[in-house]
Amino acid sequence: MAELAFRTATELAASLRSGELSSAELTEYYIERIERLDGDVNAVVVRDFDRARDAAVRADEARARDESLGPLHGVPMTIKEAYDIEGLPTTWGDPRFRDNQATSDAESVRRFKAAGAHFLGKTNVPLHLADFQSYNDIYGTTNNPWDLTRGPGGSSGGSAASLAAGFAALEAGSDIGGSIRNPAHYCGIYGHKPTWGIVPSQGHALPGDITSPDIAVVGPMARSAEDLALALDIVAGADPMHAAGWRLELPRPRDMKLADLRIAVWADDPRAPVSTEVAARAEEVGRTLAGLGATVSFDARPDVDLDHSLETYHALLTAVMAAEITDEVKARRRIEAADLEPSDRGLRADSIRFSGIEHGTWLKMNNRRTRIRQQWRAFFESWDVLICPVTATPAIKHDHSRLRGRLLEVNGEQQQYFRQIFWAGQIGVASLPSTVFPTGPSAGGLPIGLQAVGAEFNDYTTIEFTRLLAKEIGGFVPPPGFG
């Protein structure tokens, strides 16, 4: 039965429709796996098994009446702890919110439920979702199923670990600085950072916040590109505040062939060097695509001042991080902002303040950002997909030292821990969609993922690209000990 754990949500939904499985059987199967295998991983930190069992029974009863609950009828999921589920805690790993219980569902949760899914529980995060690792004083440390001495990434680290270990069929994370993309890379799964604004983030917030934050997005994580597309179909669309007059019509790639695509490969950059193995993997994927007939360039770059772009990203990110609900949280965010500021990036003190940025400065930065978006739009008039790294290395060893003092070894040299946010930030500040896809193991047996980046609103193009590419280079592979 182990292979059942790693079927895609699409496959499981088909098995449930055909009667091969009942939802009750599938739900009990995943519960048993979590109880047996999650002790060492610590991914599913909030468990809601009784309500999941009840929902599975209702799904089976509806099936018996020939009623369809939607494309995920009877499929169990887990979801990142930062999403509200009525009756469950939402803490973002902060002990001050240990007793906070959601009184309603996040919009994404509501949409997944409306599509027929139900939830086994919630998965671990770092404190305030502000790390490339996933540990906190409430739920402890989540380990990478590929190597328990390493982290699964962050901030959607529990989400990625849950999928990689076969604890659920589908997940949803969030991303402002790589928080979907980094864990997908570290754990060998698929993750999609949507174009900003196309998936409502309502209910993904600390208590009191209701406005969608700048840069940040929520989006799906899965074990296949097909599941990413299915999940995006479900969660993308108007925010409830806009539903009366706002419609989303994303372009759909039709009959896409790899041979017809124009691919740019950005394998490394001196501003944020990546390991030779990660860079070589990006180049290898590019050569594979060229061999299949695609037009591939290893030199094409957007006409963007990358230092200027990174400065803009950090300024806007600092503003988001400062906009919290209490002075205590703001004080902590000032510390985190200091940790995020790389001294070698030349960020101007008059633009970035640890307490945030003044509104006039924000408007200037937003204007800069709009120019950057225009420059990326011009780039994607010539190129369909950009392939680039997610972070500097495969999954890193646990390091719970103070953020500001952390270092990361890349090619035998030490660099600042958060310098690697370059690869997420350049894409995030421009609101671009990015699909992370697995490319196979490193020499040390750890997954290496890459970003497939596209033009704004071309989310289905990057997802479909990774689906087609998986036929050539392979896709998700279960970690040893969990298959």
C-alpha positions as CSV (number, residue, x, y, z in Angstrom):
1,M,0.0,0.0,0.0
2,A,3.0,2.4,0.3
3,E,2.6,3.5,-3.3
4,L,-0.9,4.8,-2.4
5,A,0.8,7.4,-0.2
6,F,2.5,9.0,-3.2
7,R,-0.3,9.0,-5.7
8,T,-1.2,12.5,-6.9
9,A,-4.4,14.2,-5.8
10,T,-5.6,14.0,-9.4
11,E,-5.0,10.2,-9.3
12,L,-6.6,9.8,-5.9
13,A,-9.7,11.8,-7.0
14,A,-10.0,9.4,-10.0
15,S,-9.7,6.4,-7.7
16,L,-12.4,7.7,-5.4
17,R,-14.7,8.4,-8.4
18,S,-14.2,4.9,-9.7
19,G,-15.0,3.3,-6.4
20,E,-11.5,1.7,-6.1
21,L,-11.2,3.6,-2.8
22,S,-13.5,5.1,-0.3
23,S,-12.7,8.4,1.3
24,A,-12.9,6.8,4.7
25,E,-10.3,4.2,3.7
26,L,-8.0,6.8,2.2
27,T,-8.3,9.2,5.2
28,E,-7.6,6.4,7.7
29,Y,-4.7,5.3,5.6
30,Y,-3.1,8.8,5.8
31,I,-3.9,9.1,9.5
32,E,-2.1,5.8,10.2
33,R,0.9,7.0,8.2
34,I,1.1,10.3,10.1
35,E,0.8,8.5,13.4
36,R,3.5,6.0,12.5
37,L,6.0,8.1,10.5
38,D,5.6,11.7,11.5
39,G,7.3,11.5,14.9
40,D,10.8,12.0,13.4
41,V,9.6,14.5,10.8
42,N,7.2,16.6,12.9
43,A,5.4,18.0,9.9
44,V,1.7,17.7,10.8
45,V,1.8,19.6,14.1
46,V,-2.0,20.4,14.4
47,R,-4.1,17.3,13.9
48,D,-7.8,17.2,13.2
49,F,-8.3,13.6,12.7
50,D,-11.8,13.2,14.1
51,R,-13.3,15.9,11.9
52,A,-11.4,14.5,8.9
53,R,-13.0,11.1,9.5
54,D,-16.4,12.7,9.8
55,A,-15.9,14.6,6.6
56,A,-14.7,11.4,4.8
57,V,-17.9,9.6,5.8
58,R,-20.0,12.5,4.5
59,A,-18.1,12.4,1.2
60,D,-18.7,8.6,0.9
61,E,-22.4,9.1,1.7
62,A,-22.7,11.8,-1.0
63,R,-21.0,9.5,-3.5
64,A,-23.5,6.8,-2.7
65,R,-26.2,9.2,-3.6
66,D,-24.5,10.0,-6.9
67,E,-23.7,13.5,-5.7
68,S,-20.5,15.2,-6.7
69,L,-18.8,17.5,-4.1
70,G,-16.3,18.7,-6.7
71,P,-13.0,17.8,-8.3
72,L,-11.4,16.8,-5.0
73,H,-14.4,14.9,-3.7
74,G,-13.2,12.9,-0.6
75,V,-9.4,13.8,-1.0
76,P,-7.6,14.5,2.3
77,M,-5.2,17.4,2.6
78,T,-2.9,19.1,5.1
79,I,-2.3,22.9,5.0
80,K,0.2,25.4,6.4
81,E,-0.4,26.4,10.0
82,A,-0.7,30.1,9.0
83,Y,-4.1,29.4,7.3
84,D,-7.2,29.7,9.4
85,I,-9.4,26.6,9.8
86,E,-12.4,27.2,12.1
87,G,-11.8,25.6,15.5
88,L,-8.0,25.1,15.1
89,P,-5.2,27.3,16.3
90,T,-3.5,29.8,14.1
91,T,-0.3,31.0,15.8
92,W,2.4,31.5,13.2
93,G,4.7,29.8,15.7
94,D,4.4,32.6,18.2
95,P,3.8,31.5,21.8
96,R,1.8,34.7,22.5
97,F,-0.9,33.3,20.1
98,R,-0.8,29.8,21.4
99,D,-4.5,30.0,22.5
100,N,-5.7,31.8,19.4
101,Q,-8.4,29.7,17.6
102,A,-9.8,30.6,14.2
103,T,-13.5,31.3,14.1
104,S,-13.8,30.9,10.4
105,D,-12.0,29.3,7.4
106,A,-9.4,31.1,5.3
107,E,-10.7,31.7,1.8
108,S,-8.4,29.1,0.3
109,V,-9.6,26.6,2.9
110,R,-13.2,27.4,2.0
111,R,-12.5,26.9,-1.7
112,F,-10.7,23.6,-1.2
113,K,-13.6,22.4,1.0
114,A,-16.1,23.6,-1.7
115,A,-14.1,21.4,-4.2
116,G,-14.7,18.4,-2.0
117,A,-11.4,18.2,0.0
118,H,-11.1,17.9,3.7
119,F,-8.2,18.5,6.1
120,L,-6.2,16.1,8.3
121,G,-4.5,19.0,10.0
122,K,-2.0,21.8,9.8
123,T,1.7,21.8,9.1
124,N,4.7,23.5,10.8
125,V,6.2,27.0,10.2
126,P,9.0,29.1,11.5
127,L,8.3,32.0,13.9
128,H,6.3,34.6,11.9
129,L,7.1,32.7,8.7
130,A,10.4,34.4,8.6
131,D,13.1,31.8,8.0
132,F,14.4,29.2,5.5
133,Q,13.9,26.6,8.3
134,S,10.7,25.6,10.1
135,Y,10.9,25.5,13.9
136,N,9.3,27.5,16.8
137,D,8.7,27.3,20.5
138,I,5.1,25.9,20.2
139,Y,5.5,23.0,17.8
140,G,9.3,22.3,17.8
141,T,11.5,21.5,14.8
142,T,10.4,20.0,11.5
143,N,13.0,17.7,9.8
144,N,13.5,17.0,6.1
145,P,12.3,13.5,5.2
146,W,15.4,13.2,2.9
147,D,17.8,13.8,5.8
148,L,16.5,14.3,9.3
149,T,19.6,16.4,10.2
150,R,18.5,19.0,7.7
151,G,15.6,21.4,7.5
152,P,12.7,21.1,5.0
153,G,12.9,24.8,4.2
154,G,10.7,27.6,5.2
155,S,8.4,29.0,5.8
156,S,6.1,26.3,4.2
157,G,8.5,23.7,5.5
158,G,5.9,21.5,7.2
159,S,3.9,21.6,4.0
160,A,6.7,20.4,1.9
161,A,7.7,17.7,4.4
162,S,4.2,16.4,4.6
163,L,4.0,16.0,0.8
164,A,7.4,14.5,0.5
165,A,6.8,12.0,3.3
166,G,3.4,10.9,1.9
167,F,1.2,12.3,4.7
168,A,-1.3,14.0,2.4
169,A,-2.2,14.4,-1.2
170,L,-2.1,18.2,-1.5
171,E,-1.0,21.3,0.3
172,A,-1.0,25.0,0.3
173,G,1.7,27.4,1.3
174,S,2.5,31.1,1.2
175,D,5.5,33.0,-0.2
176,I,7.0,36.5,0.2
177,G,10.6,35.6,0.1
178,G,10.6,32.0,-1.3
179,S,8.4,30.4,1.3
180,I,6.8,28.1,-1.2
181,R,9.7,27.8,-3.5
182,N,12.5,27.1,-1.0
183,P,10.8,24.1,0.7
184,A,9.7,22.7,-2.6
185,H,13.4,22.7,-3.7
186,Y,14.6,21.3,-0.4
187,C,12.1,18.5,-0.3
188,G,11.9,17.5,-4.0
189,I,8.3,18.5,-4.6
190,Y,6.4,21.0,-6.8
191,G,5.4,24.4,-5.6
192,H,3.8,27.4,-7.4
193,K,4.2,31.0,-6.4
194,P,1.3,32.6,-8.2
195,T,1.2,36.0,-9.8
196,W,0.5,38.5,-7.0
197,G,-3.2,39.1,-6.4
198,I,-4.8,36.1,-8.2
199,V,-5.3,34.0,-5.2
200,P,-7.0,35.6,-2.2
201,S,-5.0,35.5,1.0
202,Q,-8.0,36.3,3.3
203,G,-7.6,34.2,6.5
204,H,-3.9,33.8,6.1
205,A,-2.8,36.3,8.8
206,L,-2.2,36.9,12.4
207,P,-5.3,38.0,14.4
208,G,-6.6,41.3,13.3
209,D,-5.1,41.5,9.8
210,I,-7.6,41.4,6.9
211,T,-5.8,43.2,4.1
212,S,-3.7,41.2,1.5
213,P,-0.1,42.1,2.2
214,D,2.2,43.5,-0.5
215,I,4.4,41.0,-2.4
216,A,3.1,38.0,-0.4
217,V,1.1,35.3,-2.1
218,V,-0.6,32.1,-1.2
219,G,-0.5,29.1,-3.5
220,P,-0.5,25.3,-4.0
221,M,2.2,22.7,-3.3
222,A,2.0,19.2,-4.6
223,R,3.8,16.1,-5.9
224,S,3.0,16.8,-9.6
225,A,2.4,19.7,-11.9
226,E,-1.0,18.4,-12.7
227,D,-2.0,18.8,-9.1
228,L,-0.7,22.4,-9.1
229,A,-2.9,23.2,-12.1
230,L,-5.9,21.5,-10.4
231,A,-5.4,23.4,-7.2
232,L,-4.9,26.7,-8.9
233,D,-8.2,26.2,-10.8
234,I,-9.8,25.9,-7.3
235,V,-8.2,28.7,-5.4
236,A,-7.6,31.4,-8.0
237,G,-10.2,34.1,-8.5
238,A,-11.7,37.2,-7.1
239,D,-11.1,38.1,-3.5
240,P,-14.5,38.1,-1.7
241,M,-14.3,41.9,-1.5
242,H,-14.0,42.1,-5.3
243,A,-16.3,39.3,-6.3
244,A,-19.2,41.5,-7.4
245,G,-17.3,43.0,-10.3
246,W,-13.9,41.3,-10.7
247,R,-13.2,38.3,-12.9
248,L,-9.9,36.4,-13.5
249,E,-9.2,34.9,-16.9
250,L,-5.6,33.5,-16.9
251,P,-4.2,32.5,-20.3
252,R,-4.3,28.7,-20.9
253,P,-1.5,27.1,-22.9
254,R,-2.9,25.0,-25.6
255,D,-1.0,22.1,-27.2
256,M,2.2,23.4,-25.7
257,K,5.4,21.5,-26.9
258,L,8.8,21.9,-25.4
259,A,10.3,22.1,-28.9
260,D,8.4,25.3,-29.6
261,L,9.4,27.2,-26.4
262,R,12.0,29.9,-26.0
263,I,13.9,29.2,-22.8
264,A,16.3,31.5,-21.0
265,V,18.6,29.9,-18.4
266,W,20.1,32.0,-15.6
267,A,22.2,29.5,-13.8
268,D,24.2,31.7,-11.4
269,D,25.0,35.2,-10.5
270,P,27.9,36.9,-8.6
271,R,25.4,38.9,-6.5
272,A,24.2,35.6,-4.9
273,P,26.4,32.7,-6.0
274,V,24.9,29.2,-6.0
275,S,26.8,25.9,-5.6
276,T,28.4,24.6,-8.7
277,E,26.1,21.6,-8.5
278,V,22.9,23.8,-8.6
279,A,24.3,25.9,-11.4
280,A,25.3,22.8,-13.4
281,R,21.8,21.4,-12.9
282,A,20.2,24.5,-14.4
283,E,22.6,24.3,-17.4
284,E,21.9,20.6,-17.8
285,V,18.2,21.2,-18.0
286,G,18.8,23.9,-20.5
287,R,20.9,21.5,-22.7
288,T,18.2,18.9,-22.4
289,L,15.6,21.4,-23.7
290,A,17.9,22.4,-26.5
291,G,18.3,18.8,-27.5
292,L,14.5,18.5,-27.7
293,G,14.4,21.4,-30.1
294,A,13.6,24.4,-27.8
295,T,15.3,27.7,-28.4
296,V,17.6,28.1,-25.4
297,S,19.8,31.0,-24.3
298,F,22.3,30.9,-21.4
299,D,22.9,34.6,-21.6
300,A,19.5,36.3,-22.0
301,R,18.6,38.5,-19.1
302,P,16.0,41.1,-18.4
303,D,17.0,44.7,-18.9
304,V,16.7,45.3,-15.1
305,D,19.3,46.9,-12.8
306,L,19.4,43.9,-10.4
307,D,21.0,45.8,-7.5
308,H,18.3,48.5,-7.9
309,S,15.6,45.7,-8.0
310,L,16.9,44.0,-4.9
311,E,17.0,47.3,-3.1
312,T,13.4,47.9,-4.0
313,Y,12.4,44.4,-2.9
314,H,14.1,44.8,0.5
315,A,12.5,48.2,1.1
316,L,9.0,46.9,0.3
317,L,9.6,43.7,2.2
318,T,10.7,45.7,5.3
319,A,7.5,47.7,5.1
320,V,5.4,44.5,5.1
321,M,7.3,43.0,8.0
322,A,6.8,46.2,10.0
323,A,3.1,46.3,9.5
324,E,2.1,44.1,12.4
325,I,-0.6,44.2,15.0
326,T,1.2,45.0,18.2
327,D,4.2,47.0,19.3
328,E,5.8,43.8,20.6
329,V,5.5,42.2,17.2
330,K,6.8,45.3,15.6
331,A,9.9,45.3,17.8
332,R,10.6,41.7,16.9
333,R,10.1,42.5,13.2
334,R,12.7,45.3,13.5
335,I,15.2,42.7,14.6
336,E,14.2,40.4,11.7
337,A,14.5,43.3,9.3
338,A,18.0,43.9,10.5
339,D,18.8,40.3,10.0
340,L,17.4,40.4,6.5
341,E,19.5,43.5,5.5
342,P,22.6,42.3,3.7
343,S,25.4,44.7,4.4
344,D,27.1,44.1,1.0
345,R,24.0,45.0,-1.0
346,G,24.3,48.8,-0.6
347,L,20.8,49.4,0.7
348,R,20.3,53.0,1.5
349,A,19.5,53.8,5.1
350,D,17.2,56.7,4.1
351,S,15.0,54.2,2.2
352,I,14.8,51.4,4.7
353,R,13.9,51.9,8.4
354,F,13.6,49.0,10.8
355,S,10.2,50.3,11.8
356,G,9.1,50.2,8.1
357,I,9.2,53.0,5.5
358,E,7.3,56.2,5.3
359,H,4.4,56.2,3.0
360,G,6.0,58.7,0.6
361,T,9.0,56.4,0.3
362,W,6.8,53.4,-0.2
363,L,5.1,55.2,-3.1
364,K,8.5,55.9,-4.7
365,M,9.5,52.2,-4.2
366,N,6.2,51.1,-5.7
367,N,6.8,53.3,-8.7
368,R,10.2,51.7,-9.1
369,R,8.6,48.3,-8.8
370,T,6.2,49.2,-11.6
371,R,9.1,50.0,-13.9
372,I,10.8,46.7,-13.0
373,R,7.6,44.9,-13.9
374,Q,7.5,46.7,-17.3
375,Q,11.1,45.6,-17.9
376,W,10.3,42.0,-17.1
377,R,7.2,42.2,-19.4
378,A,9.5,43.3,-22.2
379,F,11.8,40.3,-21.5
380,F,9.0,37.9,-21.7
381,E,7.9,39.2,-25.1
382,S,11.1,37.4,-26.3
383,W,11.2,34.4,-23.9
384,D,8.5,32.0,-22.7
385,V,10.1,30.7,-19.5
386,L,13.2,31.6,-17.4
387,I,14.9,28.8,-15.5
388,C,16.9,29.9,-12.5
389,P,17.9,28.6,-9.0
390,V,15.7,28.8,-5.9
391,T,18.5,29.1,-3.4
392,A,22.2,28.6,-3.2
393,T,22.4,24.9,-2.1
394,P,20.4,21.8,-1.4
395,A,18.8,21.5,2.0
396,I,20.9,22.8,4.8
397,K,21.7,21.4,8.2
398,H,19.6,22.7,11.1
399,D,21.0,26.0,12.4
400,H,19.0,27.7,15.2
401,S,21.6,30.3,16.0
402,R,20.7,34.0,15.9
403,L,19.6,34.9,12.4
404,R,21.9,37.8,12.0
405,G,25.0,35.7,12.7
406,R,24.2,32.8,10.4
407,L,26.4,32.0,7.5
408,L,25.9,29.6,4.6
409,E,28.8,27.8,2.9
410,V,28.7,27.9,-0.9
411,N,31.5,26.4,-2.9
412,G,33.8,26.5,0.1
413,E,33.1,30.2,0.9
414,Q,30.9,31.7,3.6
415,Q,28.1,34.1,2.6
416,Q,25.4,35.7,4.6
417,Y,22.5,33.4,5.3
418,F,19.8,35.7,3.8
419,R,21.9,36.6,0.7
420,Q,20.2,33.7,-1.1
421,I,16.9,35.6,-0.9
422,F,18.2,37.3,-4.1
423,W,16.7,34.5,-6.2
424,A,13.2,34.7,-4.7
425,G,13.2,38.5,-4.3
426,Q,14.0,39.3,-7.9
427,I,10.9,37.3,-8.9
428,G,8.7,38.4,-6.1
429,V,9.2,42.1,-6.4
430,A,8.1,41.9,-10.1
431,S,4.9,39.9,-9.1
432,L,5.9,37.1,-11.5
433,P,4.6,33.5,-11.3
434,S,7.2,30.8,-10.5
435,T,6.8,27.0,-10.5
436,V,9.5,25.0,-8.7
437,F,10.1,21.6,-10.1
438,P,12.4,18.7,-9.0
439,T,15.3,17.8,-11.2
440,G,16.7,14.8,-9.4
441,P,19.2,14.3,-6.5
442,S,22.5,16.1,-5.8
443,A,25.7,14.0,-5.4
444,G,24.8,13.8,-1.7
445,G,21.4,12.5,-2.4
446,L,19.4,15.6,-1.7
447,P,16.8,17.1,-4.1
448,I,17.6,20.0,-6.4
449,G,14.7,22.1,-7.5
450,L,14.7,25.0,-10.0
451,Q,12.3,27.9,-10.7
452,A,10.4,28.1,-14.0
453,V,9.4,31.7,-14.1
454,G,7.0,33.3,-16.6
455,A,5.3,36.6,-17.4
456,E,2.7,38.0,-15.1
457,F,-0.6,36.0,-15.3
458,N,1.1,33.2,-17.3
459,D,0.8,30.9,-14.3
460,Y,-0.5,28.0,-16.3
461,T,2.3,28.3,-18.8
462,T,5.0,27.7,-16.1
463,I,3.0,24.9,-14.6
464,E,2.4,23.2,-18.0
465,F,6.1,23.6,-18.8
466,T,7.1,21.7,-15.7
467,R,4.5,19.0,-16.5
468,L,6.0,18.4,-19.9
469,L,9.5,18.6,-18.6
470,A,8.8,15.9,-16.1
471,K,8.2,13.5,-19.0
472,E,11.8,14.1,-20.0
473,I,13.7,14.3,-16.8
474,G,11.4,12.7,-14.2
475,G,9.4,14.3,-11.4
476,F,8.8,13.6,-7.7
477,V,10.6,10.7,-6.1
478,P,9.8,9.5,-2.6
479,P,12.6,9.9,0.0
480,P,14.2,6.7,1.2
481,G,12.4,5.2,4.2
482,F,9.0,6.6,3.3
483,G,8.2,4.8,0.0
